[in-house]
Every structure is written in structure tokens, then in C-alpha cells.
Amino acid sequence: MDQNVLKEYLESRKKEVVTMMMDLYDQDRILEIHIESEKKIAAEEAENAVIERMLQDGTLSVDKIASIAGVPLQRVRQIEADMLQEQ
């Protein structure tokens, strides 16, 4: 069987083939970006939950919590403010 069966067909439709391949690449890239975004959101939510537990414990200052969690002090203060509003 000739291994170049599709060669002539694909060459005659090169622009269409390239467009289809680029569309598939774009879809894969969009999916990758979405997955990375979801991972980042999940990690941030988990980090926030830990910070909330440390704030609820009350034994550490917001400065110390920010230092331990490796996050900006303003983020810890915002989480604390959100917790107070929820009460």
C-alpha cells in the first residue's frame, strides 16, 4: 500500500489543514490555561482556609500569620475583615 495516499489530498488542502490544526492547538491551549487557572484558584482557596483557621485560633498576630503563610499582610487583613462581615 502506498504510504503517501493522503499526501496529494492534504497538499491540495494545505490552508484548510493548517487552519484545522491551529484550531485544535488553540483549543488545547485554552484548556491548559483553564486547568492552570482552576488549580491556582483551588490553591488560593485552600490557603485562605488555613489563614482563616489561624485567625480563628487567635494565638497568632496577623503579621505572624502573613509571615507563616507567605502572603501579603493585606491579604490576611482582608480575610479577617471578610470573616467579621460574615458573623
NUZA-207398 format. One record per atom (N, C-alpha, C, CB): residue number from 0; residue in one letter; atom name; z, y, x. Coordinates in Angstrom, 1 decimal. Atoms other than C-alpha are relative to their C-alpha. Glycine has a CB too. Example, Ala and Ser with C-alpha at 12.3 -4.5 7.8 and 13.67 -1.06 7.14 Angstrom:
2
<tilum 0,'a','N',<0.0,-1.2,0.9>> <tilum 0,'a','CA',<7.8,-4.5,12.3>> <tilum 0,'a','C',<0.0,1.2,0.9>> <tilum 0,'a','CB',<1.2,0.0,-1.0>> <tilum 1,'s','N',<0.0,-1.1,-0.9>> <tilum 1,'s','CA',<7.1,-1.1,13.7>> <tilum 1,'s','C',<0.8,1.1,-0.8>> <tilum 1,'s','CB',<-1.4,0.5,0.4>> 
// end
This chain:
87
<tilum 0,'m','N',<0.0,-1.2,0.8>> <tilum 0,'m','CA',<0.0,0.0,0.0>> <tilum 0,'m','C',<0.0,1.2,0.9>> <tilum 0,'m','CB',<1.2,0.0,-1.0>> <tilum 1,'d','N',<0.1,-1.2,-0.8>> <tilum 1,'d','CA',<-0.9,3.4,1.3>> <tilum 1,'d','C',<1.3,0.9,-0.1>> <tilum 1,'d','CB',<-1.2,0.9,-0.5>> <tilum 2,'q','N',<-1.2,-0.7,0.0>> <tilum 2,'q','CA',<2.2,5.4,2.3>> <tilum 2,'q','C',<-0.2,1.5,-0.4>> <tilum 2,'q','CB',<0.7,-0.1,1.3>> <tilum 3,'n','N',<0.3,-1.5,0.3>> <tilum 3,'n','CA',<0.5,8.8,1.6>> <tilum 3,'n','C',<-0.5,0.1,-1.4>> <tilum 3,'n','CB',<-1.0,0.5,1.0>> <tilum 4,'v','N',<0.5,0.0,1.4>> <tilum 4,'v','CA',<0.0,8.1,-2.1>> <tilum 4,'v','C',<0.2,1.4,-0.6>> <tilum 4,'v','CB',<0.7,-1.0,-0.8>> <tilum 5,'l','N',<-0.3,-1.3,0.7>> <tilum 5,'l','CA',<1.6,11.4,-3.2>> <tilum 5,'l','C',<-0.4,1.2,0.9>> <tilum 5,'l','CB',<1.5,0.1,-0.3>> <tilum 6,'k','N',<0.2,-1.1,-0.9>> <tilum 6,'k','CA',<0.6,13.5,-0.2>> <tilum 6,'k','C',<-1.0,1.0,-0.6>> <tilum 6,'k','CB',<-0.5,-0.6,1.3>> <tilum 7,'e','N',<1.0,-0.9,0.5>> <tilum 7,'e','CA',<-2.6,14.9,-1.7>> <tilum 7,'e','C',<0.5,0.7,-1.3>> <tilum 7,'e','CB',<-1.3,-0.8,-0.3>> <tilum 8,'y','N',<-0.6,-0.6,1.3>> <tilum 8,'y','CA',<-0.9,15.5,-5.1>> <tilum 8,'y','C',<1.0,1.1,0.4>> <tilum 8,'y','CB',<0.6,-1.1,-0.9>> <tilum 9,'l','N',<-1.1,-0.9,-0.4>> <tilum 9,'l','CA',<2.1,17.2,-3.5>> <tilum 9,'l','C',<-0.6,1.2,0.7>> <tilum 9,'l','CB',<1.0,-0.6,0.8>> <tilum 10,'e','N',<0.6,-1.1,-0.7>> <tilum 10,'e','CA',<-0.1,19.3,-1.2>> <tilum 10,'e','C',<-0.8,0.9,-1.0>> <tilum 10,'e','CB',<-1.0,-0.5,1.0>> <tilum 11,'s','N',<0.7,-0.8,1.0>> <tilum 11,'s','CA',<-2.2,20.5,-4.2>> <tilum 11,'s','C',<1.0,0.8,-0.9>> <tilum 11,'s','CB',<-0.9,-0.9,-0.9>> <tilum 12,'r','N',<-1.0,-0.7,0.8>> <tilum 12,'r','CA',<1.0,21.5,-6.0>> <tilum 12,'r','C',<1.2,0.5,0.9>> <tilum 12,'r','CB',<0.5,-1.0,-1.1>> <tilum 13,'k','N',<-1.0,-0.4,-0.9>> <tilum 13,'k','CA',<2.9,22.8,-3.0>> <tilum 13,'k','C',<0.9,1.1,-0.5>> <tilum 13,'k','CB',<-0.7,0.5,1.3>> <tilum 14,'k','N',<-0.9,-1.1,0.5>> <tilum 14,'k','CA',<4.1,26.0,-4.6>> <tilum 14,'k','C',<1.0,-0.5,-1.1>> <tilum 14,'k','CB',<-0.9,1.1,-0.6>> <tilum 15,'e','N',<-0.9,0.5,1.0>> <tilum 15,'e','CA',<5.5,24.1,-7.6>> <tilum 15,'e','C',<1.1,-0.9,0.6>> <tilum 15,'e','CB',<-0.8,-0.9,-1.0>> <tilum 16,'v','N',<-1.0,0.8,-0.6>> <tilum 16,'v','CA',<7.2,21.6,-5.4>> <tilum 16,'v','C',<1.0,0.8,0.7>> <tilum 16,'v','CB',<-0.7,-1.0,1.1>> <tilum 17,'v','N',<-0.9,-0.9,-0.8>> <tilum 17,'v','CA',<8.7,24.3,-3.2>> <tilum 17,'v','C',<1.0,0.7,-1.0>> <tilum 17,'v','CB',<-0.7,1.1,0.8>> <tilum 18,'t','N',<-0.8,-0.6,1.1>> <tilum 18,'t','CA',<9.9,26.1,-6.4>> <tilum 18,'t','C',<1.0,-0.9,-0.6>> <tilum 18,'t','CB',<-0.9,0.6,-1.1>> <tilum 19,'m','N',<-0.9,1.0,0.6>> <tilum 19,'m','CA',<11.4,22.9,-7.8>> <tilum 19,'m','C',<1.2,-0.3,1.0>> <tilum 19,'m','CB',<-0.7,-1.2,-0.4>> <tilum 20,'m','N',<-1.0,0.3,-1.0>> <tilum 20,'m','CA',<13.2,22.2,-4.5>> <tilum 20,'m','C',<1.0,1.1,0.2>> <tilum 20,'m','CB',<-0.7,-0.4,1.3>> <tilum 21,'m','N',<-0.9,-1.2,-0.1>> <tilum 21,'m','CA',<14.6,25.7,-4.3>> <tilum 21,'m','C',<0.9,0.1,-1.2>> <tilum 21,'m','CB',<-0.9,1.3,0.2>> <tilum 22,'d','N',<-0.8,0.0,1.2>> <tilum 22,'d','CA',<15.8,25.5,-7.9>> <tilum 22,'d','C',<1.1,-1.0,0.2>> <tilum 22,'d','CB',<-0.8,-0.3,-1.2>> <tilum 23,'l','N',<-1.0,1.1,-0.2>> <tilum 23,'l','CA',<17.6,22.2,-7.1>> <tilum 23,'l','C',<1.0,0.4,1.1>> <tilum 23,'l','CB',<-0.7,-1.3,0.4>> <tilum 24,'y','N',<-0.9,-0.5,-1.0>> <tilum 24,'y','CA',<19.1,23.7,-3.9>> <tilum 24,'y','C',<0.9,1.1,-0.6>> <tilum 24,'y','CB',<-0.8,0.6,1.2>> <tilum 25,'d','N',<-0.9,-1.1,0.6>> <tilum 25,'d','CA',<20.3,26.8,-5.8>> <tilum 25,'d','C',<1.0,-0.6,-1.0>> <tilum 25,'d','CB',<-0.9,0.9,-0.8>> <tilum 26,'q','N',<-1.0,0.6,1.0>> <tilum 26,'q','CA',<21.9,24.6,-8.5>> <tilum 26,'q','C',<1.1,-0.7,0.8>> <tilum 26,'q','CB',<-0.7,-1.1,-0.9>> <tilum 27,'d','N',<-1.0,0.7,-0.8>> <tilum 27,'d','CA',<23.7,22.5,-5.8>> <tilum 27,'d','C',<0.9,1.1,0.7>> <tilum 27,'d','CB',<-0.7,-0.8,1.1>> <tilum 28,'r','N',<-0.8,-1.0,-0.7>> <tilum 28,'r','CA',<24.8,25.7,-4.0>> <tilum 28,'r','C',<0.9,0.7,-1.0>> <tilum 28,'r','CB',<-0.9,1.1,0.6>> <tilum 29,'i','N',<-0.9,-0.6,1.1>> <tilum 29,'i','CA',<26.1,27.2,-7.3>> <tilum 29,'i','C',<1.1,-0.9,-0.3>> <tilum 29,'i','CB',<-0.9,0.3,-1.3>> <tilum 30,'l','N',<-1.0,1.0,0.3>> <tilum 30,'l','CA',<28.0,24.0,-8.0>> <tilum 30,'l','C',<1.0,0.0,1.1>> <tilum 30,'l','CB',<-0.6,-1.4,-0.1>> <tilum 31,'e','N',<-0.9,0.0,-1.1>> <tilum 31,'e','CA',<29.5,24.1,-4.5>> <tilum 31,'e','C',<0.9,1.2,0.0>> <tilum 31,'e','CB',<-0.8,0.1,1.4>> <tilum 32,'i','N',<-0.8,-1.2,0.1>> <tilum 32,'i','CA',<30.6,27.7,-4.9>> <tilum 32,'i','C',<1.0,-0.1,-1.2>> <tilum 32,'i','CB',<-1.0,1.2,-0.3>> <tilum 33,'h','N',<-0.9,0.2,1.1>> <tilum 33,'h','CA',<32.1,26.9,-8.3>> <tilum 33,'h','C',<1.2,-0.9,0.4>> <tilum 33,'h','CB',<-0.7,-0.6,-1.2>> <tilum 34,'i','N',<-1.1,1.0,-0.4>> <tilum 34,'i','CA',<34.1,23.9,-6.9>> <tilum 34,'i','C',<0.9,0.7,1.0>> <tilum 34,'i','CB',<-0.7,-1.2,0.7>> <tilum 35,'e','N',<-0.9,-0.7,-0.9>> <tilum 35,'e','CA',<35.4,26.0,-4.0>> <tilum 35,'e','C',<0.8,1.1,-0.7>> <tilum 35,'e','CB',<-0.9,0.7,1.1>> <tilum 36,'s','N',<-0.7,-1.0,0.8>> <tilum 36,'s','CA',<36.4,28.8,-6.4>> <tilum 36,'s','C',<1.1,-0.7,-0.8>> <tilum 36,'s','CB',<-1.0,0.7,-1.0>> <tilum 37,'e','N',<-1.1,0.7,0.8>> <tilum 37,'e','CA',<38.3,26.3,-8.6>> <tilum 37,'e','C',<1.1,-0.5,0.9>> <tilum 37,'e','CB',<-0.7,-1.2,-0.7>> <tilum 38,'k','N',<-1.1,0.4,-1.0>> <tilum 38,'k','CA',<40.1,24.9,-5.5>> <tilum 38,'k','C',<0.9,1.1,0.4>> <tilum 38,'k','CB',<-0.7,-0.6,1.2>> <tilum 39,'k','N',<-0.8,-1.2,-0.4>> <tilum 39,'k','CA',<41.1,28.4,-4.5>> <tilum 39,'k','C',<1.0,0.4,-1.1>> <tilum 39,'k','CB',<-1.0,1.1,0.4>> <tilum 40,'i','N',<-0.8,-0.4,1.2>> <tilum 40,'i','CA',<42.4,29.2,-8.0>> <tilum 40,'i','C',<1.2,-1.0,-0.1>> <tilum 40,'i','CB',<-0.8,0.0,-1.3>> <tilum 41,'a','N',<-1.0,1.0,0.1>> <tilum 41,'a','CA',<44.3,25.9,-8.1>> <tilum 41,'a','C',<1.1,0.1,1.1>> <tilum 41,'a','CB',<-0.6,-1.4,0.0>> <tilum 42,'a','N',<-0.9,-0.2,-1.1>> <tilum 42,'a','CA',<45.9,26.5,-4.7>> <tilum 42,'a','C',<0.9,1.2,-0.2>> <tilum 42,'a','CB',<-0.8,0.1,1.3>> <tilum 43,'e','N',<-0.8,-1.2,0.3>> <tilum 43,'e','CA',<46.9,30.0,-5.7>> <tilum 43,'e','C',<1.0,-0.2,-1.1>> <tilum 43,'e','CB',<-1.0,1.2,-0.4>> <tilum 44,'e','N',<-1.0,0.3,1.0>> <tilum 44,'e','CA',<48.5,28.8,-8.9>> <tilum 44,'e','C',<1.1,-0.8,0.4>> <tilum 44,'e','CB',<-0.8,-0.7,-1.2>> <tilum 45,'a','N',<-1.0,0.8,-0.6>> <tilum 45,'a','CA',<50.4,26.2,-7.0>> <tilum 45,'a','C',<1.0,0.8,0.8>> <tilum 45,'a','CB',<-0.5,-1.2,0.8>> <tilum 46,'e','N',<-0.8,-0.9,-0.9>> <tilum 46,'e','CA',<51.6,28.8,-4.5>> <tilum 46,'e','C',<0.8,0.9,-0.9>> <tilum 46,'e','CB',<-1.0,0.9,0.9>> <tilum 47,'n','N',<-0.7,-0.9,0.9>> <tilum 47,'n','CA',<52.6,31.1,-7.4>> <tilum 47,'n','C',<1.2,-0.7,-0.6>> <tilum 47,'n','CB',<-0.9,0.5,-1.1>> <tilum 48,'a','N',<-1.0,0.8,0.6>> <tilum 48,'a','CA',<54.6,28.3,-9.0>> <tilum 48,'a','C',<1.2,-0.2,1.0>> <tilum 48,'a','CB',<-0.5,-1.4,-0.4>> <tilum 49,'v','N',<-1.0,0.1,-1.0>> <tilum 49,'v','CA',<56.5,27.8,-5.7>> <tilum 49,'v','C',<0.8,1.3,0.2>> <tilum 49,'v','CB',<-0.6,-0.5,1.4>> <tilum 50,'i','N',<-0.7,-1.3,-0.1>> <tilum 50,'i','CA',<57.2,31.5,-5.4>> <tilum 50,'i','C',<0.9,0.3,-1.2>> <tilum 50,'i','CB',<-1.1,1.1,0.1>> <tilum 51,'e','N',<-0.8,-0.2,1.2>> <tilum 51,'e','CA',<58.4,31.6,-9.0>> <tilum 51,'e','C',<1.3,-0.8,0.1>> <tilum 51,'e','CB',<-0.7,-0.5,-1.2>> <tilum 52,'r','N',<-1.3,0.9,-0.1>> <tilum 52,'r','CA',<60.9,28.7,-8.3>> <tilum 52,'r','C',<0.9,0.7,1.0>> <tilum 52,'r','CB',<-0.4,-1.4,0.5>> <tilum 53,'m','N',<-0.9,-0.7,-1.0>> <tilum 53,'m','CA',<62.2,30.6,-5.2>> <tilum 53,'m','C',<0.6,1.2,-0.6>> <tilum 53,'m','CB',<-0.8,0.3,1.3>> <tilum 54,'l','N',<-0.5,-1.2,0.6>> <tilum 54,'l','CA',<62.6,33.8,-7.2>> <tilum 54,'l','C',<1.1,-0.5,-1.0>> <tilum 54,'l','CB',<-1.1,0.8,-0.7>> <tilum 55,'q','N',<-1.0,0.5,1.0>> <tilum 55,'q','CA',<64.4,31.8,-10.0>> <tilum 55,'q','C',<1.3,-0.5,0.7>> <tilum 55,'q','CB',<-0.6,-1.1,-0.8>> <tilum 56,'d','N',<-1.2,0.4,-0.7>> <tilum 56,'d','CA',<66.7,30.3,-7.4>> <tilum 56,'d','C',<0.9,1.1,0.4>> <tilum 56,'d','CB',<-0.4,-0.8,1.3>> <tilum 57,'g','N',<-0.7,-1.3,-0.3>> <tilum 57,'g','CA',<67.8,33.8,-6.4>> <tilum 57,'g','C',<0.8,0.0,1.3>> <tilum 57,'g','CB',<1.0,0.1,-1.1>> <tilum 58,'t','N',<-0.7,-0.1,-1.2>> <tilum 58,'t','CA',<69.1,32.9,-3.0>> <tilum 58,'t','C',<-0.8,0.7,1.1>> <tilum 58,'t','CB',<0.3,-1.4,0.5>> <tilum 59,'l','N',<0.9,-0.7,-1.0>> <tilum 59,'l','CA',<66.2,34.5,-1.1>> <tilum 59,'l','C',<-0.4,1.4,-0.4>> <tilum 59,'l','CB',<-1.2,-0.9,0.4>> <tilum 60,'s','N',<0.5,-1.3,0.4>> <tilum 60,'s','CA',<65.1,38.1,-1.0>> <tilum 60,'s','C',<-1.5,-0.1,-0.1>> <tilum 60,'s','CB',<0.4,1.1,1.1>> <tilum 61,'v','N',<1.4,0.0,0.2>> <tilum 61,'v','CA',<61.6,39.0,-2.0>> <tilum 61,'v','C',<-0.7,0.1,1.4>> <tilum 61,'v','CB',<-0.5,1.1,-0.9>> <tilum 62,'d','N',<0.6,-0.1,-1.4>> <tilum 62,'d','CA',<60.9,39.9,1.7>> <tilum 62,'d','C',<0.0,-1.4,0.6>> <tilum 62,'d','CB',<0.8,0.9,0.8>> <tilum 63,'k','N',<-0.1,1.4,-0.6>> <tilum 63,'k','CA',<62.1,36.4,2.8>> <tilum 63,'k','C',<-1.0,-0.9,-0.7>> <tilum 63,'k','CB',<1.4,-0.5,-0.1>> <tilum 64,'i','N',<0.9,0.9,0.7>> <tilum 64,'i','CA',<60.0,34.7,0.1>> <tilum 64,'i','C',<-1.4,0.2,0.4>> <tilum 64,'i','CB',<0.1,0.2,-1.5>> <tilum 65,'a','N',<1.3,-0.4,-0.4>> <tilum 65,'a','CA',<56.9,36.6,1.1>> <tilum 65,'a','C',<-0.3,-0.6,1.4>> <tilum 65,'a','CB',<-0.2,1.5,0.0>> <tilum 66,'s','N',<0.1,0.5,-1.3>> <tilum 66,'s','CA',<57.5,35.6,4.7>> <tilum 66,'s','C',<-0.2,-1.5,0.1>> <tilum 66,'s','CB',<1.3,0.5,0.9>> <tilum 67,'i','N',<0.1,1.4,0.0>> <tilum 67,'i','CA',<58.1,32.0,4.0>> <tilum 67,'i','C',<-1.3,-0.5,-0.6>> <tilum 67,'i','CB',<1.2,-0.6,-0.8>> <tilum 68,'a','N',<1.3,0.4,0.7>> <tilum 68,'a','CA',<55.1,31.7,1.6>> <tilum 68,'a','C',<-1.2,0.5,0.7>> <tilum 68,'a','CB',<0.0,0.5,-1.4>> <tilum 69,'g','N',<1.1,-0.5,-0.8>> <tilum 69,'g','CA',<52.9,33.6,4.0>> <tilum 69,'g','C',<-0.9,0.9,-0.9>> <tilum 69,'g','CB',<-0.8,-1.1,0.6>> <tilum 70,'v','N',<0.8,-0.8,0.9>> <tilum 70,'v','CA',<51.8,36.0,1.3>> <tilum 70,'v','C',<0.5,1.5,0.1>> <tilum 70,'v','CB',<0.1,-0.5,-1.5>> <tilum 71,'p','N',<-0.5,-1.4,-0.1>> <tilum 71,'p','CA',<51.9,39.8,1.0>> <tilum 71,'p','C',<1.2,0.3,-0.9>> <tilum 71,'p','CB',<-1.2,0.9,-0.5>> <tilum 72,'l','N',<-1.2,-0.4,0.8>> <tilum 72,'l','CA',<55.2,41.3,-0.3>> <tilum 72,'l','C',<-0.4,0.4,-1.4>> <tilum 72,'l','CB',<0.8,1.1,0.7>> <tilum 73,'q','N',<0.4,-0.5,1.3>> <tilum 73,'q','CA',<53.3,43.0,-3.1>> <tilum 73,'q','C',<-0.3,-1.1,-1.0>> <tilum 73,'q','CB',<-1.2,0.9,0.1>> <tilum 74,'r','N',<0.3,1.2,0.9>> <tilum 74,'r','CA',<52.2,39.6,-4.5>> <tilum 74,'r','C',<1.3,-0.6,-0.5>> <tilum 74,'r','CB',<-0.8,-1.1,0.8>> <tilum 75,'v','N',<-1.3,0.5,0.4>> <tilum 75,'v','CA',<55.8,38.4,-4.6>> <tilum 75,'v','C',<0.6,0.9,-1.1>> <tilum 75,'v','CB',<1.0,-0.3,1.2>> <tilum 76,'r','N',<-0.5,-1.0,1.0>> <tilum 76,'r','CA',<56.8,41.6,-6.4>> <tilum 76,'r','C',<-0.7,-0.1,-1.3>> <tilum 76,'r','CB',<0.0,1.4,0.6>> <tilum 77,'q','N',<0.8,0.1,1.3>> <tilum 77,'q','CA',<54.0,41.2,-8.9>> <tilum 77,'q','C',<0.4,-1.2,-0.8>> <tilum 77,'q','CB',<-1.5,0.0,0.3>> <tilum 78,'i','N',<-0.4,1.3,0.7>> <tilum 78,'i','CA',<55.0,37.6,-9.7>> <tilum 78,'i','C',<1.4,0.2,-0.6>> <tilum 78,'i','CB',<0.1,-1.2,1.0>> <tilum 79,'e','N',<-1.3,-0.3,0.5>> <tilum 79,'e','CA',<58.6,38.8,-10.1>> <tilum 79,'e','C',<-0.1,0.9,-1.2>> <tilum 79,'e','CB',<0.9,0.7,1.1>> <tilum 80,'a','N',<0.2,-0.9,1.1>> <tilum 80,'a','CA',<57.5,41.6,-12.4>> <tilum 80,'a','C',<-0.5,-0.8,-1.2>> <tilum 80,'a','CB',<-0.9,1.2,0.4>> <tilum 81,'d','N',<0.6,0.8,1.1>> <tilum 81,'d','CA',<55.4,39.2,-14.5>> <tilum 81,'d','C',<1.1,-0.9,-0.6>> <tilum 81,'d','CB',<-1.2,-0.9,0.6>> <tilum 82,'m','N',<-1.1,0.9,0.6>> <tilum 82,'m','CA',<58.4,36.8,-14.8>> <tilum 82,'m','C',<0.9,0.8,-0.8>> <tilum 82,'m','CB',<0.8,-0.6,1.2>> <tilum 83,'l','N',<-0.9,-0.9,0.8>> <tilum 83,'l','CA',<60.6,39.7,-16.0>> <tilum 83,'l','C',<-0.6,0.4,-1.4>> <tilum 83,'l','CB',<0.4,1.2,0.8>> <tilum 84,'q','N',<0.7,-0.3,1.2>> <tilum 84,'q','CA',<58.0,40.6,-18.6>> <tilum 84,'q','C',<0.0,-1.1,-1.0>> <tilum 84,'q','CB',<-1.4,0.5,0.3>> <tilum 85,'e','N',<0.1,1.2,0.8>> <tilum 85,'e','CA',<57.8,37.1,-19.9>> <tilum 85,'e','C',<1.4,-0.3,-0.7>> <tilum 85,'e','CB',<-0.4,-1.2,0.8>> <tilum 86,'q','N',<-1.4,0.3,0.5>> <tilum 86,'q','CA',<61.6,37.0,-20.6>> <tilum 86,'q','C',<0.2,0.7,-1.3>> <tilum 86,'q','CB',<1.0,0.4,0.9>> 
// end
